[in-house]
Amino acid sequence: MSTPRTDAETRRLVDKLWSYCNVLRDEGISTIDYVEQLTFLLFLRIAYESENDGLDPHRILPESWQGRGWEELEGATGIDLQTRYETLLRDLGNQPKDTPLNLIFGKAQNKVQNPAILSKLINDLIGAQDWAGNGDVNGDAYEQLLARGAEDTKTGAGQYFTPRPLIDTIVRCMKPTPQDTITDPACGTGGFLLSAAAHIRDEENKKDPSERMDRDERLKLMQRNIWGTEIVHGTARLAAMNLLLHGIGSWDGQQVVHVGDALAEGGKNASLVLANPPFGKKSSIAIVGEDGKANREDISYSRDDFWVTTTNKQLNFVQHIACQLAMPGRAAVIVPDNVLFEGGAGETVRRRLLQQYDVHTLLRLPTGIFYAGGVKANVLFFDLRQNLTPDQPLTSKLAVYDFRTNQHFTLKTKALRHDHLDDFAQWYASHPDPDQRAENDRVRVFTCDELLARDKVNLDLSGWVKDDSAEDADSLLPPAVIAAEIVEDLQAALTEFAAVAEALGEPSASDSAPLE
């Protein structure tokens, strides 16, 4: 990022924004609803400032909206303010589809029902800040606001938020370029897309000025080559604002965040796919693959390009991402442990993935880094390129980096930081061939033949890193960490039992109670 997220100005702004969240919580407004209301008001204020910029005025709202928008709210009070605001939301939500206006304001509702608090929010908070002239700081402030919103676990907001140190490390390894087409089929609040764009911008800034893209070229690139899909409309509007505040897309152009179900709709191919698909299962969803089977009748997707039919969302996202890769292309996807060991459909997906793609790196993640509880996850890196020996699997060797053993994190007392992942990033960058990378005690390399010979092509690989806590009683962890890890282990065990039940044809507990 061009402006560090620890910048004092950003922290000051976030603290000020957050202080109002505490007030609104007493009014029954959740954290995620508060962030959504800020999204509406931020847009109106930025539109007003842009249109009234004395040096470079830029119209965001339609020409027919002269005199409408923020100026209708500023200075108004009481029921009059509330009525004006609700009318604005309704009219903005009725703008043409596939535009930022429709995405951000579609189905928008005013949830600040106390007129006095609404007036303070508009006049004392949003109206008192210069937004349009300080995009980087404001964008980072909004990003931090989303991060704080993810901490509101009661509303489930954290399921849409991947830890930024993990996202940035993955992007650092994938090295997106201006020539890439980049997508995230489950983009949440846009973290992967934001980080990829920042990486491209930062690399451009390192070039000689004569070799850099100019502003117009960069804006066209961000609008044309970066896009995401998010199934939840409210989350998609947060992503749209997040990206727009960071200069990705444009207020009056094509929308870079598409609201829809990527598994049902497919999507255009991309040379780089980055994703953290939602955890859990949905019993009402079935994918019809090339085997012709359908497990559920409520909702079925016809995807002839899928290898197998399953209700496991993560396996379906792995298949979707594999199908979405252009030739050549590369992907990094966060998957829970069950994707690595589950039999039946899981075995089919892993076997086909190893045969048709170069599955070269697996990063085993530690527990305690996700807002969603009970998650043991990994990052799977794989590429698609022409197979010069079609009779052989495209995968040659898989390098497994164990960043789980002896690593203990909690969201409150020891949160994951960028420097925790520096060793992995440096090892990954040391050589394009996993077998030729720098030596590392946390790494074990397996040949494709070894993997295919394993029972059910099980990729849940570990055991070469000594577990200190198992050897030394003095190294016992704090009770809070131990309790959290017990939860993780129980959840992992439940997932395994659910997989066995599904393989036997019985409905599992997780089918009836999605973990989202």
C-alpha positions as CSV (number, residue, x, y, z in Angstrom):
1,M,0.0,0.0,0.0
2,S,1.2,3.5,-0.8
3,T,0.1,4.6,2.7
4,P,1.0,2.3,5.6
5,R,-2.1,1.0,7.5
6,T,-0.3,2.0,10.7
7,D,-0.2,5.6,9.7
8,A,-1.3,7.9,12.5
9,E,-3.8,9.7,10.4
10,T,-5.5,6.5,9.4
11,R,-5.6,5.3,13.0
12,R,-7.1,8.6,14.1
13,L,-9.8,8.4,11.4
14,V,-10.6,4.7,12.2
15,D,-10.8,5.5,15.9
16,K,-13.2,8.3,15.2
17,L,-15.4,6.2,12.9
18,W,-15.4,3.4,15.5
19,S,-16.4,5.6,18.4
20,Y,-19.8,6.0,16.6
21,C,-20.2,2.3,16.2
22,N,-20.2,2.0,20.0
23,V,-23.0,4.6,20.2
24,L,-25.1,2.9,17.5
25,R,-24.7,-0.5,19.2
26,D,-26.8,0.8,22.0
27,E,-29.5,1.5,19.4
28,G,-29.5,-2.2,18.3
29,I,-27.3,-1.7,15.2
30,S,-24.7,-4.4,14.6
31,T,-21.2,-3.7,13.6
32,I,-21.7,-5.0,10.1
33,D,-24.8,-2.8,9.7
34,Y,-22.9,0.2,10.9
35,V,-20.2,-0.4,8.3
36,E,-22.9,-0.7,5.7
37,Q,-24.5,2.6,6.7
38,L,-21.1,4.3,6.6
39,T,-20.7,2.9,3.1
40,F,-23.9,4.7,1.9
41,L,-22.9,8.0,3.6
42,L,-19.3,7.9,2.4
43,F,-20.4,7.5,-1.1
44,L,-22.7,10.5,-1.0
45,R,-20.0,12.6,0.7
46,I,-17.3,11.6,-1.8
47,A,-19.6,12.2,-4.7
48,Y,-20.4,15.7,-3.4
49,E,-16.7,16.6,-2.9
50,S,-15.7,15.2,-6.3
51,E,-18.4,17.2,-8.1
52,N,-17.4,20.4,-6.2
53,D,-13.6,20.1,-6.6
54,G,-12.4,23.5,-7.8
55,L,-9.4,22.0,-9.6
56,D,-10.7,18.8,-11.1
57,P,-14.5,18.4,-10.8
58,H,-15.8,15.0,-11.6
59,R,-19.5,14.1,-11.7
60,I,-20.4,10.8,-10.0
61,L,-24.1,11.0,-9.7
62,P,-26.2,11.2,-13.0
63,E,-26.5,14.7,-14.6
64,S,-30.2,14.6,-13.8
65,W,-29.3,14.6,-10.1
66,Q,-28.1,18.2,-10.0
67,G,-28.7,19.5,-6.5
68,R,-29.5,16.0,-5.1
69,G,-27.3,13.8,-2.9
70,W,-25.3,14.9,0.1
71,E,-26.5,18.5,-0.1
72,E,-30.0,17.3,0.6
73,L,-28.8,15.8,3.9
74,E,-26.3,18.4,5.2
75,G,-27.8,20.7,7.8
76,A,-31.1,18.8,7.9
77,T,-32.4,17.4,11.3
78,G,-35.1,15.4,12.8
79,I,-37.7,13.5,10.9
80,D,-37.1,15.7,7.9
81,L,-33.5,14.4,7.7
82,Q,-34.6,10.8,8.1
83,T,-37.2,11.1,5.3
84,R,-34.7,12.7,2.9
85,Y,-32.1,10.0,3.6
86,E,-34.6,7.2,3.1
87,T,-35.8,8.7,-0.2
88,L,-32.2,9.1,-1.4
89,L,-31.4,5.4,-0.6
90,R,-34.5,4.3,-2.5
91,D,-33.9,6.4,-5.6
92,L,-30.2,5.5,-5.8
93,G,-31.1,1.8,-5.5
94,N,-33.3,2.2,-8.5
95,Q,-30.4,3.2,-10.8
96,P,-29.5,0.9,-13.8
97,K,-28.2,-2.6,-13.0
98,D,-24.5,-3.4,-13.5
99,T,-23.5,0.0,-12.2
100,P,-21.8,0.9,-9.0
101,L,-24.8,2.9,-7.9
102,N,-27.1,0.0,-8.2
103,L,-24.7,-2.4,-6.4
104,I,-23.9,-0.1,-3.5
105,F,-27.5,1.1,-3.0
106,G,-29.6,-1.8,-4.2
107,K,-32.0,-2.9,-1.5
108,A,-30.5,-0.3,0.8
109,Q,-32.3,0.5,4.1
110,N,-31.8,3.2,6.7
111,K,-31.1,1.3,9.9
112,V,-30.3,4.4,12.0
113,Q,-33.8,5.1,13.2
114,N,-32.8,7.7,15.8
115,P,-32.8,11.1,13.9
116,A,-30.5,12.7,16.4
117,I,-27.8,10.1,15.9
118,L,-28.3,10.1,12.2
119,S,-27.7,13.9,12.3
120,K,-24.5,13.4,14.3
121,L,-23.3,10.7,11.9
122,I,-23.9,13.0,8.9
123,N,-22.8,16.4,10.2
124,D,-20.2,15.6,12.9
125,L,-18.5,12.5,11.5
126,I,-18.8,12.1,7.7
127,G,-19.3,15.8,6.9
128,A,-16.4,16.9,9.0
129,Q,-13.8,14.8,7.1
130,D,-12.2,15.7,3.8
131,W,-12.7,12.4,1.9
132,A,-12.2,12.9,-1.9
133,G,-8.8,14.5,-1.6
134,N,-7.1,11.7,0.4
135,G,-7.9,8.4,-1.3
136,D,-5.1,6.2,0.1
137,V,-5.7,7.1,3.7
138,N,-9.4,6.9,3.4
139,G,-9.2,3.6,1.6
140,D,-7.0,2.1,4.3
141,A,-9.3,3.5,7.0
142,Y,-12.3,1.8,5.4
143,E,-10.2,-1.4,5.1
144,Q,-9.4,-1.3,8.9
145,L,-13.1,-0.6,9.6
146,L,-14.0,-3.8,7.7
147,A,-11.4,-5.7,9.8
148,R,-13.0,-4.4,13.0
149,G,-16.3,-5.4,11.6
150,A,-15.1,-9.0,11.1
151,E,-14.5,-9.2,14.9
152,D,-18.2,-9.0,15.4
153,T,-18.5,-12.8,15.4
154,K,-22.2,-12.8,16.6
155,T,-23.2,-11.5,13.1
156,G,-21.0,-13.9,11.2
157,A,-19.2,-11.0,9.6
158,G,-15.8,-12.7,9.9
159,Q,-16.7,-15.3,7.3
160,Y,-16.2,-12.7,4.7
161,F,-12.8,-11.5,5.9
162,T,-9.5,-13.3,5.4
163,P,-6.5,-12.2,7.6
164,R,-4.7,-9.5,5.6
165,P,-1.2,-10.8,6.4
166,L,-2.2,-14.2,4.8
167,I,-3.7,-12.5,1.7
168,D,-0.7,-10.2,1.2
169,T,1.7,-13.1,1.6
170,I,-0.2,-15.2,-1.0
171,V,-0.3,-12.3,-3.4
172,R,3.4,-11.7,-2.8
173,C,4.1,-15.3,-3.8
174,M,1.8,-15.2,-6.9
175,K,3.4,-11.9,-8.2
176,P,0.5,-10.5,-10.2
177,T,1.4,-8.4,-13.2
178,P,-0.3,-5.8,-15.4
179,Q,-0.7,-8.5,-18.0
180,D,-2.7,-10.8,-15.7
181,T,-6.5,-11.1,-15.6
182,I,-7.3,-11.5,-11.9
183,T,-10.4,-12.8,-10.2
184,D,-11.8,-14.0,-6.9
185,P,-15.0,-16.1,-7.2
186,A,-15.8,-15.7,-3.5
187,C,-14.4,-12.2,-3.0
188,G,-16.1,-11.2,0.3
189,T,-15.0,-7.6,1.1
190,G,-12.4,-7.7,-1.8
191,G,-9.2,-8.4,0.1
192,F,-7.5,-10.5,-2.5
193,L,-8.4,-8.1,-5.4
194,L,-7.2,-5.1,-3.3
195,S,-3.9,-6.7,-2.5
196,A,-3.3,-7.8,-6.1
197,A,-3.9,-4.3,-7.4
198,A,-1.7,-2.8,-4.7
199,H,1.1,-5.3,-5.6
200,I,0.9,-4.3,-9.3
201,R,0.9,-0.6,-8.4
202,D,3.9,-0.9,-6.1
203,E,5.9,-2.9,-8.7
204,E,5.0,-0.2,-11.3
205,N,6.3,2.5,-8.9
206,K,9.7,0.7,-8.7
207,K,10.2,1.1,-12.5
208,D,11.8,4.0,-14.2
209,P,9.2,6.8,-14.7
210,S,9.5,6.4,-18.5
211,E,8.4,2.8,-18.3
212,R,5.5,3.2,-15.9
213,M,1.8,3.1,-16.9
214,D,0.2,6.5,-16.9
215,R,-2.9,7.1,-14.7
216,D,-5.4,6.4,-17.5
217,E,-3.7,3.2,-18.4
218,R,-3.7,2.0,-14.8
219,L,-7.4,2.9,-14.3
220,K,-8.3,1.0,-17.5
221,L,-6.3,-2.0,-16.3
222,M,-7.9,-2.0,-12.9
223,Q,-11.4,-1.8,-14.5
224,R,-10.8,-4.4,-17.2
225,N,-8.5,-7.0,-15.6
226,I,-9.6,-7.2,-12.0
227,W,-13.1,-8.5,-11.0
228,G,-14.7,-10.5,-8.3
229,T,-18.0,-12.4,-7.5
230,E,-19.8,-12.4,-4.2
231,I,-23.1,-14.1,-3.5
232,V,-24.2,-11.9,-0.6
233,H,-25.4,-8.5,-1.8
234,G,-24.6,-6.7,1.4
235,T,-21.1,-8.0,1.4
236,A,-20.7,-7.2,-2.3
237,R,-21.5,-3.5,-1.6
238,L,-18.8,-3.4,1.0
239,A,-16.4,-4.9,-1.4
240,A,-17.3,-2.4,-4.1
241,M,-16.8,0.6,-1.8
242,N,-13.5,-0.9,-0.5
243,L,-12.1,-1.3,-4.1
244,L,-13.4,2.1,-5.2
245,L,-11.8,3.9,-2.3
246,H,-8.5,2.3,-3.3
247,G,-8.8,3.3,-7.0
248,I,-10.0,0.0,-8.4
249,G,-12.8,0.5,-10.9
250,S,-14.6,3.8,-11.2
251,W,-17.7,5.3,-9.8
252,D,-19.4,5.8,-13.1
253,G,-18.0,2.8,-15.0
254,Q,-18.6,-1.0,-15.2
255,Q,-18.8,-2.7,-11.8
256,V,-15.8,-4.8,-10.8
257,V,-17.8,-6.8,-8.2
258,H,-20.5,-9.1,-9.6
259,V,-23.3,-10.2,-7.3
260,G,-24.1,-13.9,-8.0
261,D,-23.3,-17.5,-7.3
262,A,-20.0,-18.3,-9.0
263,L,-20.7,-22.1,-8.7
264,A,-24.0,-21.7,-10.7
265,E,-22.9,-19.1,-13.2
266,G,-19.3,-20.1,-13.9
267,G,-17.4,-17.0,-15.1
268,K,-14.9,-15.8,-17.7
269,N,-11.4,-17.3,-17.5
270,A,-8.6,-15.6,-15.7
271,S,-4.8,-16.1,-15.6
272,L,-4.7,-15.7,-11.8
273,V,-7.4,-16.9,-9.4
274,L,-7.1,-16.0,-5.7
275,A,-9.8,-17.2,-3.3
276,N,-10.9,-18.2,0.2
277,P,-14.2,-19.9,-0.5
278,P,-16.8,-20.1,2.3
279,F,-16.4,-23.0,4.8
280,G,-19.3,-25.4,5.6
281,K,-21.9,-27.2,3.5
282,K,-25.3,-26.5,2.1
283,S,-27.6,-29.4,1.8
284,S,-29.9,-27.6,-0.6
285,I,-27.2,-27.3,-3.3
286,A,-26.1,-30.0,-5.7
287,I,-23.6,-29.8,-8.6
288,V,-24.3,-32.0,-11.6
289,G,-20.9,-33.1,-12.9
290,E,-19.8,-35.2,-15.8
291,D,-20.9,-38.3,-13.8
292,G,-24.5,-37.1,-14.3
293,K,-25.5,-37.5,-10.6
294,A,-27.3,-35.0,-8.5
295,N,-27.5,-35.3,-4.7
296,R,-30.2,-32.7,-4.0
297,E,-33.3,-31.5,-5.7
298,D,-33.8,-28.1,-4.1
299,I,-31.2,-26.4,-6.2
300,S,-29.0,-28.0,-8.8
301,Y,-26.3,-26.6,-11.0
302,S,-25.5,-28.1,-14.3
303,R,-21.7,-27.9,-14.8
304,D,-20.5,-30.3,-17.4
305,D,-16.9,-29.1,-16.8
306,F,-16.9,-30.5,-13.2
307,W,-15.3,-33.8,-12.5
308,V,-17.7,-35.1,-9.9
309,T,-21.0,-34.3,-8.2
310,T,-20.8,-33.3,-4.5
311,T,-22.5,-31.0,-2.0
312,N,-19.2,-30.1,-0.5
313,K,-18.8,-26.4,-1.3
314,Q,-15.0,-26.3,-0.9
315,L,-14.6,-29.2,-3.4
316,N,-17.0,-27.5,-5.8
317,F,-15.0,-24.3,-5.5
318,V,-11.7,-26.1,-6.2
319,Q,-13.3,-27.6,-9.3
320,H,-14.7,-24.2,-10.3
321,I,-11.4,-22.4,-9.9
322,A,-9.6,-25.2,-11.8
323,C,-12.1,-24.7,-14.7
324,Q,-11.8,-20.9,-14.5
325,L,-8.0,-20.9,-15.1
326,A,-6.8,-19.7,-18.5
327,M,-4.0,-21.4,-20.2
328,P,-1.4,-20.7,-18.9
329,G,-2.8,-19.8,-15.4
330,R,-2.1,-20.1,-11.8
331,A,-4.3,-20.3,-8.6
332,A,-4.0,-20.1,-4.9
333,V,-7.0,-21.2,-2.9
334,I,-7.5,-21.6,0.9
335,V,-9.1,-24.9,1.7
336,P,-10.0,-26.7,5.0
337,D,-8.4,-30.0,5.9
338,N,-11.3,-32.1,4.7
339,V,-10.6,-31.1,1.1
340,L,-7.2,-32.9,1.5
341,F,-8.5,-36.2,3.0
342,E,-12.2,-36.6,2.3
343,G,-12.9,-39.8,0.3
344,G,-15.4,-40.3,-2.5
345,A,-15.8,-37.0,-4.4
346,G,-12.7,-35.6,-2.6
347,E,-10.5,-38.4,-3.9
348,T,-11.8,-37.8,-7.4
349,V,-11.1,-34.1,-7.3
350,R,-7.6,-34.6,-5.9
351,R,-6.7,-37.3,-8.4
352,R,-7.9,-35.2,-11.4
353,L,-6.2,-32.1,-10.0
354,L,-2.9,-33.9,-9.8
355,Q,-3.2,-35.3,-13.3
356,Q,-4.4,-32.2,-15.1
357,Y,-2.8,-29.4,-13.2
358,D,0.6,-28.8,-11.6
359,V,-0.2,-28.9,-7.9
360,H,3.2,-27.8,-6.7
361,T,2.8,-26.2,-3.2
362,L,0.7,-26.7,-0.1
363,L,1.0,-24.4,2.9
364,R,-0.4,-25.9,6.1
365,L,-1.9,-23.0,8.1
366,P,-1.9,-22.7,11.9
367,T,-5.1,-22.6,14.0
368,G,-6.5,-19.4,15.5
369,I,-6.1,-17.1,12.5
370,F,-9.6,-17.1,11.1
371,Y,-12.7,-15.4,12.6
372,A,-14.8,-18.5,11.8
373,G,-14.2,-21.0,14.6
374,G,-13.1,-24.6,14.2
375,V,-11.1,-24.0,11.0
376,K,-8.0,-26.0,10.1
377,A,-7.0,-24.7,6.7
378,N,-4.3,-24.8,4.0
379,V,-3.3,-22.8,0.9
380,L,-3.2,-24.9,-2.2
381,F,-1.1,-23.5,-5.1
382,F,-1.6,-25.0,-8.6
383,D,-0.9,-24.0,-12.2
384,L,-2.4,-24.8,-15.6
385,R,-0.1,-25.1,-18.6
386,Q,0.3,-27.2,-21.6
387,N,1.2,-30.8,-20.8
388,L,4.1,-31.8,-23.0
389,T,3.8,-35.5,-21.9
390,P,0.0,-36.1,-22.0
391,D,0.5,-39.7,-20.8
392,Q,2.0,-38.4,-17.5
393,P,0.3,-36.3,-14.8
394,L,1.1,-32.6,-15.0
395,T,2.0,-32.5,-11.4
396,S,5.6,-33.6,-10.9
397,K,6.3,-32.8,-7.2
398,L,4.4,-31.3,-4.3
399,A,6.2,-29.3,-1.7
400,V,4.4,-29.2,1.7
401,Y,5.3,-26.4,4.0
402,D,4.2,-27.1,7.6
403,F,3.4,-23.7,9.2
404,R,1.0,-25.4,11.7
405,T,3.2,-27.4,14.0
406,N,4.4,-25.3,17.0
407,Q,2.6,-22.3,15.7
408,H,-0.1,-20.9,17.9
409,F,-2.2,-17.8,17.3
410,T,-5.3,-16.2,18.7
411,L,-7.2,-13.2,17.3
412,K,-6.9,-11.2,20.5
413,T,-3.6,-12.1,22.2
414,K,-1.4,-13.2,19.3
415,A,-2.8,-12.2,15.9
416,L,-1.1,-13.3,12.7
417,R,1.4,-10.6,11.4
418,H,3.1,-10.3,8.0
419,D,6.5,-11.1,9.5
420,H,5.2,-14.5,10.7
421,L,4.9,-15.5,7.1
422,D,8.2,-14.0,5.8
423,D,10.0,-17.3,6.0
424,F,7.5,-19.0,3.8
425,A,7.4,-16.2,1.3
426,Q,11.2,-16.2,1.1
427,W,11.3,-19.9,0.6
428,Y,8.6,-19.8,-2.0
429,A,10.4,-17.1,-4.0
430,S,13.8,-18.8,-3.8
431,H,13.1,-20.9,-6.9
432,P,10.1,-21.6,-9.3
433,D,10.7,-25.3,-9.0
434,P,9.6,-26.5,-5.5
435,D,12.2,-29.2,-5.4
436,Q,15.0,-26.6,-6.0
437,R,13.9,-24.1,-3.3
438,A,16.1,-23.3,-0.4
439,E,16.4,-25.9,2.3
440,N,13.9,-25.5,5.1
441,D,13.1,-27.8,8.1
442,R,9.4,-27.2,7.7
443,V,9.3,-28.5,4.1
444,R,8.9,-32.1,2.7
445,V,8.7,-32.8,-1.0
446,F,6.6,-35.6,-2.4
447,T,6.6,-37.0,-5.9
448,C,3.3,-37.3,-7.8
449,D,3.7,-41.1,-7.8
450,E,3.9,-41.1,-4.0
451,L,0.8,-39.0,-3.7
452,L,-1.3,-41.1,-6.1
453,A,-0.3,-44.2,-4.3
454,R,-1.6,-42.9,-1.0
455,D,-4.9,-44.2,0.3
456,K,-7.6,-42.0,-1.3
457,V,-4.9,-39.8,-2.6
458,N,-4.7,-38.3,0.9
459,L,-2.9,-34.9,0.8
460,D,-3.2,-34.3,4.6
461,L,0.6,-34.6,5.0
462,S,2.6,-33.8,8.2
463,G,4.8,-35.4,10.8
464,W,8.3,-34.2,9.9
465,V,8.3,-31.2,12.2
466,K,8.8,-32.1,15.8
467,D,5.9,-31.1,18.0
468,D,7.5,-29.4,21.0
469,S,4.5,-29.5,23.2
470,A,4.3,-33.3,22.9
471,E,7.9,-33.6,24.0
472,D,8.2,-31.0,26.7
473,A,5.6,-30.6,29.5
474,D,7.2,-27.2,30.4
475,S,6.2,-25.8,27.0
476,L,2.4,-26.1,27.7
477,L,0.4,-23.3,26.1
478,P,-1.8,-20.8,27.9
479,P,-5.2,-22.2,28.8
480,A,-7.0,-20.0,26.3
481,V,-4.8,-21.3,23.4
482,I,-5.3,-24.9,24.6
483,A,-9.1,-24.4,24.7
484,A,-9.1,-22.9,21.2
485,E,-7.1,-25.8,19.8
486,I,-9.4,-28.3,21.5
487,V,-12.3,-26.6,19.6
488,E,-10.3,-26.8,16.4
489,D,-9.6,-30.6,16.9
490,L,-13.2,-31.4,17.8
491,Q,-14.4,-29.5,14.7
492,A,-11.9,-31.3,12.5
493,A,-13.1,-34.6,14.0
494,L,-16.7,-33.7,13.3
495,T,-15.8,-32.9,9.7
496,E,-14.1,-36.3,9.3
497,F,-17.2,-38.1,10.7
498,A,-19.4,-36.1,8.4
499,A,-17.3,-37.1,5.5
500,V,-17.7,-40.8,6.5
501,A,-21.4,-40.4,6.9
502,E,-21.8,-38.8,3.5
503,A,-19.7,-41.6,1.9
504,L,-22.1,-44.1,3.5
505,G,-25.0,-42.2,2.0
506,E,-26.4,-40.9,5.3
507,P,-27.2,-37.1,5.9
508,S,-24.6,-35.6,8.2
509,A,-25.0,-33.1,11.0
510,S,-23.1,-30.5,9.1
511,D,-25.5,-30.8,6.2
512,S,-28.4,-29.7,8.3
513,A,-26.4,-27.0,10.2
514,P,-24.1,-25.1,7.8
515,L,-21.0,-23.8,9.5
516,E,-21.3,-20.3,8.0
